[in-house]
Amino acid sequence: MAESMQVDTPEIDEGLYSRQLYVLGKEAMLKMQNANVLIIGLKGLGIEIAKNVALAGVKSLALYDPEPVEIQDLSSQFFLESSDVGKPRAEVSAPRLGELNQYVPINVLSDLNIETLAEFKCIVSTNISLEEQVRINTFTHQHNIGYINADVRGLFGQLFVDFGEKFTVIDQTGEEPHTGIVSDIEADGTVTMLDDNRHGLEDGDFVKFAEVDGMPKLNDGNPHKIEVLGPYAFKIKIDESYGKYLRSGVYTQVKVPKDLKFEPLVKQLANPEYVISDFGKFDRPAQLHIGFQALHAFKTRHNQLPRSFHEEDANEFFRLAEEVASQYPTVLGEEKLNEKIIKELSYQARGDIPGISAFYGGLIAQEVLKNCSSKFGPVKQWLYFDSLESLPPADKYPRNAEVTKPLGTRYDGQIAVFGKQFHEDLSNVKVFLVGSGAIGCEMLKNWAMMGLGSGPNGKIIVTDNDSIEKSNLNRQFLFRPKDVGSNKSEVAARAVQHMNPDLIGKIESKLDKVGAETEDIFNDAFWRQLDFVTNALDNVDARTYVDRRCIFYKKALLESGTLGTKGNTQVIIPNLTESYSSSQDPPEKSIPLCTLRSFPNKIDHTIAWAKSLFQGYFADSPETVNLYLSQPNYVEQTLKQSPDVKGTIENIAAYLNKRPYSFDDCIKWARQEFENKFSHEILQLLYNFPKDAKTSQGAPFWSGPKRAPEALVFDINNTDHFNFISGGAHLLAYIYGLKAPEYSFEDYKKTLDSTHIAPFTPKSGVTIAATDAEAEEQANNLSGSGDTEEVNKIAATLPEPSTLAGYRLIPVEFEKDDDTNHHIEFITAASNCRALNYSIEPADASKTKFIAGKIIPAIATTTALVTGLVCLELYKVAAKNDDIEQYKNGFINLALPFIGFSEPIKSAQGKYNDKTFDQIWDRFELEGDITLQELLTHFEEKEGLEISMLSYGVSLLYASFYPPKKVKERLGLKLTDLIKQVSKKDIPEHVNYLIFEICADDKTGEDVEIPYICVKL
């Protein structure tokens, strides 16, 4: 083996791998970082796999491909340059691949002898002969080494996986274990859920129990296999020895390892086991299984693959496929060989499509990670995929041997499939990419390989207002450590221009956020020049805005997103499909207020509480103090507006009258707050609701989701206790501008020992909401707490703002990724202390950061696959295909693995009088700054509609119920003047269109739903 090019490290760099850690977990990451991986074959697919595996962070990555670079390799191998032609692929690829991850050494192998193969945990081969596959796999199967082989040919792909006789999967799905509260356990083992909460379990799952009253044997932590009885109940096997259920109890799903058995390639050739990649093509895998073996037979016979659209080659290839089918009769069974599909495989055999390489590159890299980490369910054992729908309509772009022949260019792999004319049209599109993060980087790389926008009339515009952070480097592969702090769009544009110099001068990078505030930049002329738009965004608001713009300008939109191992793609076509905004995910389930305040029962509740505490202490309160110091008559104004005036003024008084003057003062404040939050407030809660309290129905109050808490006794040796003090003191010092000294543990102890803590005294008259309804009622009655006399009394103690001229507190802005700022330290400590109050399992800082920071889990493999699917839809959009059945929305979960597609939903149609219209895409279009009267007359005469209301934004310009005088005054006004008069605002100069919403009656006098009006100025 060659010398390593880099030095690895056994540590997990959480700054780099932060989002991936939430997908794989630490245990799987550590296993992965001990695995050596070999990639054989470095054409487009091989380098895609290598790129994703390197980003994920294995122990080392070895490459083998001594073949010389050919010009057509540049169709999809993004690390190759024209000057590399003739040089060994592995040699030129290794140093560029090595730039991706400093922790992954890259090695280049000179041969593939048995001793070398034995060094690897997983071996991936691409573009090698069937005989060589069998040779390698025979060895790997015998020695429990993971083996994966894959090939892509044009719009077709094949994957084979063999992880040995016994491969153990520790966690098949990667989902958080389901947990819930028990309502009842019957003598026959039937377990029902509390408050009709779904358990989310499946037959054969295992659960363990805790805190079950009356059945101590059930609390021993042993897993029980379940039988699902319905969404709210399941059954376990128990007997009389378990006792009789009384109350309470929590169940938690237990992930039980599963052993899988794989067969070697020689057996699977005759009796393949498939994972279906497209349920609309259920019979396709068997056809392609025969076809790919026939490709090997053809290449063995001729030392080359079938030529593009070469009929003689295609006929011979089909005969070879028939021979293979007769050799393996069980593969097709009663089915016949599909001559059309088999010949299409022959026509495309020399094709190389970036989207297919990206799709399989993401999928296979995830299989490598599964083998190295034992996490997630692997492919068993074949996965075939094709995207023949991506071919342009034959009447527009006829394909034959002449138009698909090689031209000696970097695009020959694409031309072999689509033909020269379609490639040229593709190179002349104008496309807008919104976002250049993970999906954006992958998209630009694929576009560079495709030559998208590289022609004389082509253009790519990419915008992103974000800069590069260290955590981006793990999946946004166009960026390098030297780029941290630079603008994403600019760096990404430079990187892909280097990959394909044809894009030099063809990419425009912008730093502007796409939104209502930048409509003067992304104006009418900008949108009209575009052929289509592609989103690479990470939030719903931005997506819906771009969606609205695309609807208005009737531009196709390619949409996609990822969440850990899950991903989706959506294609939006004007006057054909529904839009992105036509459907939406259900809103996130919020935590009930009374649960958050007094009755948490899981760590998510305590983390949310701790984040709120952090926000109140160090952000909201300082901001309120600054408002008092900067706004004249703040107390009087607040009395008029705020319901909880007393609480607000008390808070300002505390922050100004008891402000700290040293770091020791900050430590003492934090110690007092620890006592308030984790002892006194808990004791007050138990004073209001003693542990033996009963409800009005006579049932125990502390049951079901309500856990009876225990007050904490401060212990400086408890890490969470100490971190609450340390984090809180540092954060308080920050907001007051105090310098925090380097304090030792003993320094803290000395100050804490001298801090006086008053004992708890219960307060009478304190009301604590026991239900959400009570919490809401209390919130509505807060106005009662604003007694003016008492508020003024407290306000009198406040220093006059004039005596503190220029003095301001410094509110903290939450930042999850800086481990030195004490933000996550404090929130983790506060959450865990509250968890200890309620006997909830605490969480480490990593999990707390994930939940408190609302981090979206992400991994490069999913991103690569999803962008591959988007690019396959892009071909259809570029060809202006108007057949909705050819388009596909994709849904994937690499953990399972699952890949599914659905046809886009057709946009809904509406009707008024005798006219039909598209409810999403149609509008009434008028020209010129006409008068209100002219508009009303136009609709009455041309459309048979009597307008009853006309509005512009929030301004109601006309209504049939307006007084006749008011209507008469407005009828003669030009629309622009009418808008100015009513809204009291000028129309911005960049606005070329006026959008009006209308209500109208049809010819029968019925109110009808109709499109909006668009008036071009």
Order of alpha helices (4+ residues) and beta strands (2+ residues): alpha-alpha-beta-alpha-beta-alpha-beta-alpha-beta-alpha-beta-beta-beta-beta-beta-beta-beta-beta-beta-beta-beta-alpha-alpha-alpha-alpha-alpha-alpha-beta-alpha-alpha-beta-alpha-beta-alpha-beta-alpha-beta-alpha-beta-beta-alpha-alpha-alpha-alpha-alpha-alpha-alpha-alpha-alpha-alpha-alpha-alpha-alpha-alpha-beta-beta-beta-beta-beta-alpha-beta-beta-alpha-alpha-beta-beta-beta
